[in-house]
Amino acid sequence: MRENADGNEIVLKAEGIRKVYGDLVAVDNLSLEVKKGEIFGLLGHNGAGKSTTIECILGTKKMNAGKVSLLHMNPHKDRKKLFEKVGVQFQQSYYQDKIKVKEICEVTASLYSKSLDYKALLQEFNILDKQSNFVNELSGGERQKLSILLAILPNPEIIFLDELTTGLDPKARRDMWHYIESLRAKGMTIFLTSHYMDEVEYLCDRICIIKKGKIVIEGTPKSVIHESQTQNLEEAYLLYTEMEVI
């Protein structure tokens, strides 16, 4: 078991990730650590390298350089074992035409040896009445809830959430925040991206802001605000994403 200086178990360690597409450096020597049971936020504007970083961590994209340990396993060599322990929700989720909500839940649950009760999750997400609807009949917010539900269904040890509450109304956003907090309380580790700084400040234990694939600053939301000498996290985020990375 790997631990950091304060004695907490490290469940994700990325060292020197580099991903290049031709002349474009999407991720540039990025290193980070995530502790068990924390909510970690990776922040940056569109095109900053967030999604590519996550894909490199998950092993769905091959890095040009660097190494990753996820739940003490190699994402490439131990893909089958990791599949059972990692949940993923991407910002853009695509489903086959004419598949019903309950059908995609049943299919997803069948892929895992130990999955949660999908009907209980549908109830918790307030979309149980949509279980017989085709997915393409759902509203944008309902589809977002479904994509998060499917990521949680295998009862993972760590979950990656890309733009957690996009498309949700204010009440649904708050309800989702409370649900994510309940997952942390159960010991789940959460790695998320978001453009909503109120969400980040409310949920995240630590954050990392990147620009052009490089880390600009990392720390707790409070420490980032303090370091930036701004009034709130939104101002700090704007400062660090607009500044030139040295």
ChimeraX commands (.cxc) that place a marker at each C-alpha (Angstrom):
marker #1 position 0.00,0.00,0.00 radius 0.5
marker #1 position 1.43,3.33,-1.09 radius 0.5
marker #1 position 0.99,6.29,1.23 radius 0.5
marker #1 position 1.87,9.95,0.99 radius 0.5
marker #1 position 3.57,12.09,3.63 radius 0.5
marker #1 position 0.41,12.53,5.72 radius 0.5
marker #1 position -0.22,8.78,5.84 radius 0.5
marker #1 position -3.15,8.65,3.42 radius 0.5
marker #1 position -3.26,5.91,0.81 radius 0.5
marker #1 position -2.50,7.08,-2.73 radius 0.5
marker #1 position -4.93,5.47,-5.18 radius 0.5
marker #1 position -3.84,7.43,-8.25 radius 0.5
marker #1 position -0.29,8.48,-9.07 radius 0.5
marker #1 position 0.54,9.98,-12.45 radius 0.5
marker #1 position 4.15,10.86,-13.22 radius 0.5
marker #1 position 5.34,12.91,-16.19 radius 0.5
marker #1 position 2.37,12.26,-18.49 radius 0.5
marker #1 position 3.05,13.57,-21.99 radius 0.5
marker #1 position 0.68,13.23,-24.94 radius 0.5
marker #1 position 1.44,14.72,-28.35 radius 0.5
marker #1 position -0.67,14.93,-31.50 radius 0.5
marker #1 position 1.65,15.97,-34.30 radius 0.5
marker #1 position 2.86,19.46,-33.38 radius 0.5
marker #1 position 0.29,19.82,-30.58 radius 0.5
marker #1 position 1.38,19.00,-27.04 radius 0.5
marker #1 position -1.93,18.13,-25.35 radius 0.5
marker #1 position -0.45,17.07,-21.99 radius 0.5
marker #1 position 2.99,18.31,-21.02 radius 0.5
marker #1 position 4.89,16.44,-18.27 radius 0.5
marker #1 position 1.90,16.37,-15.91 radius 0.5
marker #1 position 2.19,14.71,-12.51 radius 0.5
marker #1 position -0.43,14.41,-9.79 radius 0.5
marker #1 position -1.56,12.27,-6.88 radius 0.5
marker #1 position -5.04,11.50,-5.57 radius 0.5
marker #1 position -5.71,10.11,-2.11 radius 0.5
marker #1 position -8.26,7.48,-1.17 radius 0.5
marker #1 position -11.65,8.93,-0.26 radius 0.5
marker #1 position -11.04,12.47,-1.53 radius 0.5
marker #1 position -12.76,14.49,-4.23 radius 0.5
marker #1 position -10.12,15.81,-6.62 radius 0.5
marker #1 position -10.90,18.41,-9.28 radius 0.5
marker #1 position -8.95,18.80,-12.53 radius 0.5
marker #1 position -9.75,22.24,-13.91 radius 0.5
marker #1 position -8.99,24.16,-17.09 radius 0.5
marker #1 position -10.69,25.69,-20.08 radius 0.5
marker #1 position -11.81,23.61,-23.07 radius 0.5
marker #1 position -8.74,22.30,-24.85 radius 0.5
marker #1 position -6.49,22.61,-21.80 radius 0.5
marker #1 position -5.85,18.85,-21.75 radius 0.5
marker #1 position -8.28,17.63,-19.08 radius 0.5
marker #1 position -10.01,14.89,-21.06 radius 0.5
marker #1 position -6.75,13.73,-22.62 radius 0.5
marker #1 position -5.20,13.51,-19.14 radius 0.5
marker #1 position -8.10,11.36,-17.92 radius 0.5
marker #1 position -7.87,9.11,-20.98 radius 0.5
marker #1 position -4.13,8.65,-20.41 radius 0.5
marker #1 position -4.78,7.81,-16.75 radius 0.5
marker #1 position -7.43,5.26,-17.72 radius 0.5
marker #1 position -5.22,3.77,-20.42 radius 0.5
marker #1 position -7.71,4.47,-23.21 radius 0.5
marker #1 position -5.06,6.65,-24.87 radius 0.5
marker #1 position -1.42,5.70,-25.13 radius 0.5
marker #1 position 0.99,8.20,-23.57 radius 0.5
marker #1 position 4.11,9.37,-25.36 radius 0.5
marker #1 position 5.87,9.43,-21.98 radius 0.5
marker #1 position 5.12,9.00,-18.30 radius 0.5
marker #1 position 3.63,6.31,-16.07 radius 0.5
marker #1 position 0.42,5.83,-14.13 radius 0.5
marker #1 position -0.55,3.75,-11.12 radius 0.5
marker #1 position -4.32,3.49,-10.65 radius 0.5
marker #1 position -5.51,1.54,-7.59 radius 0.5
marker #1 position -1.93,0.20,-7.48 radius 0.5
marker #1 position -2.32,-1.27,-10.96 radius 0.5
marker #1 position -1.09,-0.48,-14.46 radius 0.5
marker #1 position -4.01,0.73,-16.62 radius 0.5
marker #1 position -2.63,-1.11,-19.65 radius 0.5
marker #1 position -1.44,-4.38,-18.12 radius 0.5
marker #1 position -4.25,-4.72,-15.56 radius 0.5
marker #1 position -7.16,-3.44,-17.65 radius 0.5
marker #1 position -9.47,-6.37,-16.81 radius 0.5
marker #1 position -9.02,-6.00,-13.04 radius 0.5
marker #1 position -9.36,-2.23,-13.20 radius 0.5
marker #1 position -12.56,-2.54,-15.24 radius 0.5
marker #1 position -14.29,-3.94,-12.14 radius 0.5
marker #1 position -13.07,-1.16,-9.84 radius 0.5
marker #1 position -13.28,2.05,-11.90 radius 0.5
marker #1 position -16.37,4.01,-12.95 radius 0.5
marker #1 position -16.26,6.53,-15.80 radius 0.5
marker #1 position -18.74,9.17,-16.98 radius 0.5
marker #1 position -17.67,11.21,-19.99 radius 0.5
marker #1 position -19.15,14.57,-20.94 radius 0.5
marker #1 position -20.40,13.16,-24.23 radius 0.5
marker #1 position -22.10,9.79,-23.82 radius 0.5
marker #1 position -23.44,7.95,-26.84 radius 0.5
marker #1 position -26.05,5.20,-26.75 radius 0.5
marker #1 position -27.39,2.94,-29.47 radius 0.5
marker #1 position -30.70,3.92,-31.04 radius 0.5
marker #1 position -33.90,2.49,-29.56 radius 0.5
marker #1 position -32.50,1.15,-26.31 radius 0.5
marker #1 position -34.59,1.65,-23.19 radius 0.5
marker #1 position -33.28,3.02,-19.91 radius 0.5
marker #1 position -33.84,-0.25,-18.04 radius 0.5
marker #1 position -32.21,-2.21,-20.87 radius 0.5
marker #1 position -28.99,-0.21,-20.84 radius 0.5
marker #1 position -28.91,-0.48,-17.03 radius 0.5
marker #1 position -29.35,-4.25,-17.21 radius 0.5
marker #1 position -26.70,-4.63,-19.92 radius 0.5
marker #1 position -24.23,-2.48,-17.98 radius 0.5
marker #1 position -24.89,-4.33,-14.70 radius 0.5
marker #1 position -24.30,-7.67,-16.43 radius 0.5
marker #1 position -20.74,-6.65,-17.28 radius 0.5
marker #1 position -19.70,-6.59,-13.61 radius 0.5
marker #1 position -19.48,-9.30,-10.99 radius 0.5
marker #1 position -20.84,-7.02,-8.25 radius 0.5
marker #1 position -23.14,-4.23,-9.34 radius 0.5
marker #1 position -25.60,-2.06,-7.45 radius 0.5
marker #1 position -29.40,-2.23,-7.77 radius 0.5
marker #1 position -30.09,-0.08,-10.81 radius 0.5
marker #1 position -33.74,0.45,-9.88 radius 0.5
marker #1 position -32.71,1.87,-6.50 radius 0.5
marker #1 position -30.33,4.23,-8.30 radius 0.5
marker #1 position -33.02,5.27,-10.77 radius 0.5
marker #1 position -35.22,6.07,-7.79 radius 0.5
marker #1 position -32.44,8.03,-6.08 radius 0.5
marker #1 position -31.82,10.03,-9.26 radius 0.5
marker #1 position -35.56,10.67,-9.69 radius 0.5
marker #1 position -35.79,8.95,-13.07 radius 0.5
marker #1 position -37.37,5.62,-12.09 radius 0.5
marker #1 position -40.50,6.63,-14.01 radius 0.5
marker #1 position -38.34,6.81,-17.15 radius 0.5
marker #1 position -37.09,3.21,-17.02 radius 0.5
marker #1 position -39.33,2.11,-19.93 radius 0.5
marker #1 position -38.50,5.15,-22.04 radius 0.5
marker #1 position -36.01,5.03,-24.87 radius 0.5
marker #1 position -32.81,6.84,-23.97 radius 0.5
marker #1 position -33.21,9.22,-26.91 radius 0.5
marker #1 position -36.52,10.37,-25.40 radius 0.5
marker #1 position -34.83,11.67,-22.25 radius 0.5
marker #1 position -34.12,15.34,-21.66 radius 0.5
marker #1 position -30.52,16.53,-21.54 radius 0.5
marker #1 position -30.56,16.59,-17.74 radius 0.5
marker #1 position -32.06,13.09,-17.55 radius 0.5
marker #1 position -29.42,11.75,-19.92 radius 0.5
marker #1 position -26.74,13.34,-17.74 radius 0.5
marker #1 position -28.18,11.62,-14.66 radius 0.5
marker #1 position -28.25,8.31,-16.54 radius 0.5
marker #1 position -24.60,8.61,-17.60 radius 0.5
marker #1 position -23.56,9.23,-13.99 radius 0.5
marker #1 position -25.77,6.38,-12.76 radius 0.5
marker #1 position -24.13,3.95,-15.20 radius 0.5
marker #1 position -20.68,5.01,-13.96 radius 0.5
marker #1 position -21.74,4.35,-10.36 radius 0.5
marker #1 position -23.52,1.06,-11.14 radius 0.5
marker #1 position -20.44,-1.20,-10.75 radius 0.5
marker #1 position -19.91,0.23,-7.23 radius 0.5
marker #1 position -16.34,1.34,-8.12 radius 0.5
marker #1 position -13.53,2.29,-5.77 radius 0.5
marker #1 position -12.78,5.38,-7.85 radius 0.5
marker #1 position -15.03,7.24,-10.27 radius 0.5
marker #1 position -14.15,9.75,-13.00 radius 0.5
marker #1 position -16.83,12.37,-13.67 radius 0.5
marker #1 position -16.39,14.71,-16.65 radius 0.5
marker #1 position -18.55,17.85,-16.27 radius 0.5
marker #1 position -20.67,16.40,-13.49 radius 0.5
marker #1 position -23.79,18.59,-13.57 radius 0.5
marker #1 position -23.94,19.97,-17.12 radius 0.5
marker #1 position -27.58,20.21,-18.16 radius 0.5
marker #1 position -29.02,19.88,-14.68 radius 0.5
marker #1 position -31.32,22.49,-13.14 radius 0.5
marker #1 position -30.26,24.19,-9.86 radius 0.5
marker #1 position -32.13,21.77,-7.60 radius 0.5
marker #1 position -30.89,18.71,-9.49 radius 0.5
marker #1 position -27.33,20.10,-9.26 radius 0.5
marker #1 position -27.59,20.45,-5.49 radius 0.5
marker #1 position -29.11,16.98,-5.17 radius 0.5
marker #1 position -26.21,15.59,-7.20 radius 0.5
marker #1 position -23.69,17.36,-4.98 radius 0.5
marker #1 position -25.22,15.76,-1.90 radius 0.5
marker #1 position -25.17,12.36,-3.59 radius 0.5
marker #1 position -21.50,12.72,-4.50 radius 0.5
marker #1 position -20.78,13.69,-0.89 radius 0.5
marker #1 position -22.53,10.51,0.25 radius 0.5
marker #1 position -20.27,8.46,-2.05 radius 0.5
marker #1 position -17.20,10.06,-0.49 radius 0.5
marker #1 position -18.60,9.31,2.97 radius 0.5
marker #1 position -18.70,5.63,1.95 radius 0.5
marker #1 position -15.01,5.76,1.01 radius 0.5
marker #1 position -15.25,6.21,-2.75 radius 0.5
marker #1 position -12.61,8.37,-4.43 radius 0.5
marker #1 position -13.93,10.90,-6.95 radius 0.5
marker #1 position -11.95,12.56,-9.76 radius 0.5
marker #1 position -13.98,15.24,-11.50 radius 0.5
marker #1 position -13.82,18.07,-13.99 radius 0.5
marker #1 position -16.18,21.03,-13.92 radius 0.5
marker #1 position -16.53,24.57,-15.23 radius 0.5
marker #1 position -18.77,25.52,-12.28 radius 0.5
marker #1 position -16.53,27.01,-9.61 radius 0.5
marker #1 position -19.30,27.01,-6.98 radius 0.5
marker #1 position -19.53,23.25,-7.51 radius 0.5
marker #1 position -15.77,22.81,-7.30 radius 0.5
marker #1 position -15.48,24.90,-4.14 radius 0.5
marker #1 position -18.35,23.01,-2.49 radius 0.5
marker #1 position -17.21,19.49,-3.37 radius 0.5
marker #1 position -13.46,19.33,-3.91 radius 0.5
marker #1 position -10.88,18.61,-1.23 radius 0.5
marker #1 position -8.08,19.52,-3.65 radius 0.5
marker #1 position -7.87,20.94,-7.15 radius 0.5
marker #1 position -5.36,21.22,-9.95 radius 0.5
marker #1 position -5.66,23.93,-12.62 radius 0.5
marker #1 position -3.98,23.24,-15.96 radius 0.5
marker #1 position -3.34,25.31,-19.06 radius 0.5
marker #1 position -1.95,24.00,-22.34 radius 0.5
marker #1 position -1.39,20.64,-20.69 radius 0.5
marker #1 position 0.74,22.07,-17.87 radius 0.5
marker #1 position -0.12,22.41,-14.20 radius 0.5
marker #1 position -0.45,26.05,-13.20 radius 0.5
marker #1 position -1.36,25.58,-9.53 radius 0.5
marker #1 position -2.70,22.89,-7.22 radius 0.5
marker #1 position -3.92,22.73,-3.64 radius 0.5
marker #1 position -7.13,23.12,-1.67 radius 0.5
marker #1 position -9.68,25.59,-3.06 radius 0.5
marker #1 position -8.93,27.90,-0.11 radius 0.5
marker #1 position -5.16,27.75,-0.65 radius 0.5
marker #1 position -5.56,28.46,-4.38 radius 0.5
marker #1 position -7.72,31.51,-3.61 radius 0.5
marker #1 position -5.20,32.68,-1.04 radius 0.5
marker #1 position -2.24,32.17,-3.38 radius 0.5
marker #1 position -3.97,34.05,-6.18 radius 0.5
marker #1 position -4.85,36.98,-3.88 radius 0.5
marker #1 position -8.35,37.01,-5.34 radius 0.5
marker #1 position -11.75,37.04,-3.63 radius 0.5
marker #1 position -13.13,33.70,-4.74 radius 0.5
marker #1 position -12.34,30.57,-6.74 radius 0.5
marker #1 position -13.90,31.85,-9.95 radius 0.5
marker #1 position -11.58,34.87,-9.93 radius 0.5
marker #1 position -8.61,32.63,-9.14 radius 0.5
marker #1 position -9.55,30.25,-11.95 radius 0.5
marker #1 position -9.83,33.10,-14.45 radius 0.5
marker #1 position -6.48,34.50,-13.32 radius 0.5
marker #1 position -4.64,31.20,-13.69 radius 0.5
marker #1 position -6.25,30.12,-16.96 radius 0.5
marker #1 position -5.54,33.46,-18.60 radius 0.5
marker #1 position -1.97,33.88,-17.36 radius 0.5
marker #1 position 1.00,32.66,-19.37 radius 0.5
marker #1 position 2.42,29.36,-18.18 radius 0.5
marker #1 position 6.15,29.60,-17.55 radius 0.5
marker link #1:1,2 radius 0.2
marker link #1:2,3 radius 0.2
marker link #1:3,4 radius 0.2
marker link #1:4,5 radius 0.2
marker link #1:5,6 radius 0.2
marker link #1:6,7 radius 0.2
marker link #1:7,8 radius 0.2
marker link #1:8,9 radius 0.2
marker link #1:9,10 radius 0.2
marker link #1:10,11 radius 0.2
marker link #1:11,12 radius 0.2
marker link #1:12,13 radius 0.2
marker link #1:13,14 radius 0.2
marker link #1:14,15 radius 0.2
marker link #1:15,16 radius 0.2
marker link #1:16,17 radius 0.2
marker link #1:17,18 radius 0.2
marker link #1:18,19 radius 0.2
marker link #1:19,20 radius 0.2
marker link #1:20,21 radius 0.2
marker link #1:21,22 radius 0.2
marker link #1:22,23 radius 0.2
marker link #1:23,24 radius 0.2
marker link #1:24,25 radius 0.2
marker link #1:25,26 radius 0.2
marker link #1:26,27 radius 0.2
marker link #1:27,28 radius 0.2
marker link #1:28,29 radius 0.2
marker link #1:29,30 radius 0.2
marker link #1:30,31 radius 0.2
marker link #1:31,32 radius 0.2
marker link #1:32,33 radius 0.2
marker link #1:33,34 radius 0.2
marker link #1:34,35 radius 0.2
marker link #1:35,36 radius 0.2
marker link #1:36,37 radius 0.2
marker link #1:37,38 radius 0.2
marker link #1:38,39 radius 0.2
marker link #1:39,40 radius 0.2
marker link #1:40,41 radius 0.2
marker link #1:41,42 radius 0.2
marker link #1:42,43 radius 0.2
marker link #1:43,44 radius 0.2
marker link #1:44,45 radius 0.2
marker link #1:45,46 radius 0.2
marker link #1:46,47 radius 0.2
marker link #1:47,48 radius 0.2
marker link #1:48,49 radius 0.2
marker link #1:49,50 radius 0.2
marker link #1:50,51 radius 0.2
marker link #1:51,52 radius 0.2
marker link #1:52,53 radius 0.2
marker link #1:53,54 radius 0.2
marker link #1:54,55 radius 0.2
marker link #1:55,56 radius 0.2
marker link #1:56,57 radius 0.2
marker link #1:57,58 radius 0.2
marker link #1:58,59 radius 0.2
marker link #1:59,60 radius 0.2
marker link #1:60,61 radius 0.2
marker link #1:61,62 radius 0.2
marker link #1:62,63 radius 0.2
marker link #1:63,64 radius 0.2
marker link #1:64,65 radius 0.2
marker link #1:65,66 radius 0.2
marker link #1:66,67 radius 0.2
marker link #1:67,68 radius 0.2
marker link #1:68,69 radius 0.2
marker link #1:69,70 radius 0.2
marker link #1:70,71 radius 0.2
marker link #1:71,72 radius 0.2
marker link #1:72,73 radius 0.2
marker link #1:73,74 radius 0.2
marker link #1:74,75 radius 0.2
marker link #1:75,76 radius 0.2
marker link #1:76,77 radius 0.2
marker link #1:77,78 radius 0.2
marker link #1:78,79 radius 0.2
marker link #1:79,80 radius 0.2
marker link #1:80,81 radius 0.2
marker link #1:81,82 radius 0.2
marker link #1:82,83 radius 0.2
marker link #1:83,84 radius 0.2
marker link #1:84,85 radius 0.2
marker link #1:85,86 radius 0.2
marker link #1:86,87 radius 0.2
marker link #1:87,88 radius 0.2
marker link #1:88,89 radius 0.2
marker link #1:89,90 radius 0.2
marker link #1:90,91 radius 0.2
marker link #1:91,92 radius 0.2
marker link #1:92,93 radius 0.2
marker link #1:93,94 radius 0.2
marker link #1:94,95 radius 0.2
marker link #1:95,96 radius 0.2
marker link #1:96,97 radius 0.2
marker link #1:97,98 radius 0.2
marker link #1:98,99 radius 0.2
marker link #1:99,100 radius 0.2
marker link #1:100,101 radius 0.2
marker link #1:101,102 radius 0.2
marker link #1:102,103 radius 0.2
marker link #1:103,104 radius 0.2
marker link #1:104,105 radius 0.2
marker link #1:105,106 radius 0.2
marker link #1:106,107 radius 0.2
marker link #1:107,108 radius 0.2
marker link #1:108,109 radius 0.2
marker link #1:109,110 radius 0.2
marker link #1:110,111 radius 0.2
marker link #1:111,112 radius 0.2
marker link #1:112,113 radius 0.2
marker link #1:113,114 radius 0.2
marker link #1:114,115 radius 0.2
marker link #1:115,116 radius 0.2
marker link #1:116,117 radius 0.2
marker link #1:117,118 radius 0.2
marker link #1:118,119 radius 0.2
marker link #1:119,120 radius 0.2
marker link #1:120,121 radius 0.2
marker link #1:121,122 radius 0.2
marker link #1:122,123 radius 0.2
marker link #1:123,124 radius 0.2
marker link #1:124,125 radius 0.2
marker link #1:125,126 radius 0.2
marker link #1:126,127 radius 0.2
marker link #1:127,128 radius 0.2
marker link #1:128,129 radius 0.2
marker link #1:129,130 radius 0.2
marker link #1:130,131 radius 0.2
marker link #1:131,132 radius 0.2
marker link #1:132,133 radius 0.2
marker link #1:133,134 radius 0.2
marker link #1:134,135 radius 0.2
marker link #1:135,136 radius 0.2
marker link #1:136,137 radius 0.2
marker link #1:137,138 radius 0.2
marker link #1:138,139 radius 0.2
marker link #1:139,140 radius 0.2
marker link #1:140,141 radius 0.2
marker link #1:141,142 radius 0.2
marker link #1:142,143 radius 0.2
marker link #1:143,144 radius 0.2
marker link #1:144,145 radius 0.2
marker link #1:145,146 radius 0.2
marker link #1:146,147 radius 0.2
marker link #1:147,148 radius 0.2
marker link #1:148,149 radius 0.2
marker link #1:149,150 radius 0.2
marker link #1:150,151 radius 0.2
marker link #1:151,152 radius 0.2
marker link #1:152,153 radius 0.2
marker link #1:153,154 radius 0.2
marker link #1:154,155 radius 0.2
marker link #1:155,156 radius 0.2
marker link #1:156,157 radius 0.2
marker link #1:157,158 radius 0.2
marker link #1:158,159 radius 0.2
marker link #1:159,160 radius 0.2
marker link #1:160,161 radius 0.2
marker link #1:161,162 radius 0.2
marker link #1:162,163 radius 0.2
marker link #1:163,164 radius 0.2
marker link #1:164,165 radius 0.2
marker link #1:165,166 radius 0.2
marker link #1:166,167 radius 0.2
marker link #1:167,168 radius 0.2
marker link #1:168,169 radius 0.2
marker link #1:169,170 radius 0.2
marker link #1:170,171 radius 0.2
marker link #1:171,172 radius 0.2
marker link #1:172,173 radius 0.2
marker link #1:173,174 radius 0.2
marker link #1:174,175 radius 0.2
marker link #1:175,176 radius 0.2
marker link #1:176,177 radius 0.2
marker link #1:177,178 radius 0.2
marker link #1:178,179 radius 0.2
marker link #1:179,180 radius 0.2
marker link #1:180,181 radius 0.2
marker link #1:181,182 radius 0.2
marker link #1:182,183 radius 0.2
marker link #1:183,184 radius 0.2
marker link #1:184,185 radius 0.2
marker link #1:185,186 radius 0.2
marker link #1:186,187 radius 0.2
marker link #1:187,188 radius 0.2
marker link #1:188,189 radius 0.2
marker link #1:189,190 radius 0.2
marker link #1:190,191 radius 0.2
marker link #1:191,192 radius 0.2
marker link #1:192,193 radius 0.2
marker link #1:193,194 radius 0.2
marker link #1:194,195 radius 0.2
marker link #1:195,196 radius 0.2
marker link #1:196,197 radius 0.2
marker link #1:197,198 radius 0.2
marker link #1:198,199 radius 0.2
marker link #1:199,200 radius 0.2
marker link #1:200,201 radius 0.2
marker link #1:201,202 radius 0.2
marker link #1:202,203 radius 0.2
marker link #1:203,204 radius 0.2
marker link #1:204,205 radius 0.2
marker link #1:205,206 radius 0.2
marker link #1:206,207 radius 0.2
marker link #1:207,208 radius 0.2
marker link #1:208,209 radius 0.2
marker link #1:209,210 radius 0.2
marker link #1:210,211 radius 0.2
marker link #1:211,212 radius 0.2
marker link #1:212,213 radius 0.2
marker link #1:213,214 radius 0.2
marker link #1:214,215 radius 0.2
marker link #1:215,216 radius 0.2
marker link #1:216,217 radius 0.2
marker link #1:217,218 radius 0.2
marker link #1:218,219 radius 0.2
marker link #1:219,220 radius 0.2
marker link #1:220,221 radius 0.2
marker link #1:221,222 radius 0.2
marker link #1:222,223 radius 0.2
marker link #1:223,224 radius 0.2
marker link #1:224,225 radius 0.2
marker link #1:225,226 radius 0.2
marker link #1:226,227 radius 0.2
marker link #1:227,228 radius 0.2
marker link #1:228,229 radius 0.2
marker link #1:229,230 radius 0.2
marker link #1:230,231 radius 0.2
marker link #1:231,232 radius 0.2
marker link #1:232,233 radius 0.2
marker link #1:233,234 radius 0.2
marker link #1:234,235 radius 0.2
marker link #1:235,236 radius 0.2
marker link #1:236,237 radius 0.2
marker link #1:237,238 radius 0.2
marker link #1:238,239 radius 0.2
marker link #1:239,240 radius 0.2
marker link #1:240,241 radius 0.2
marker link #1:241,242 radius 0.2
marker link #1:242,243 radius 0.2
marker link #1:243,244 radius 0.2
marker link #1:244,245 radius 0.2
marker link #1:245,246 radius 0.2
view
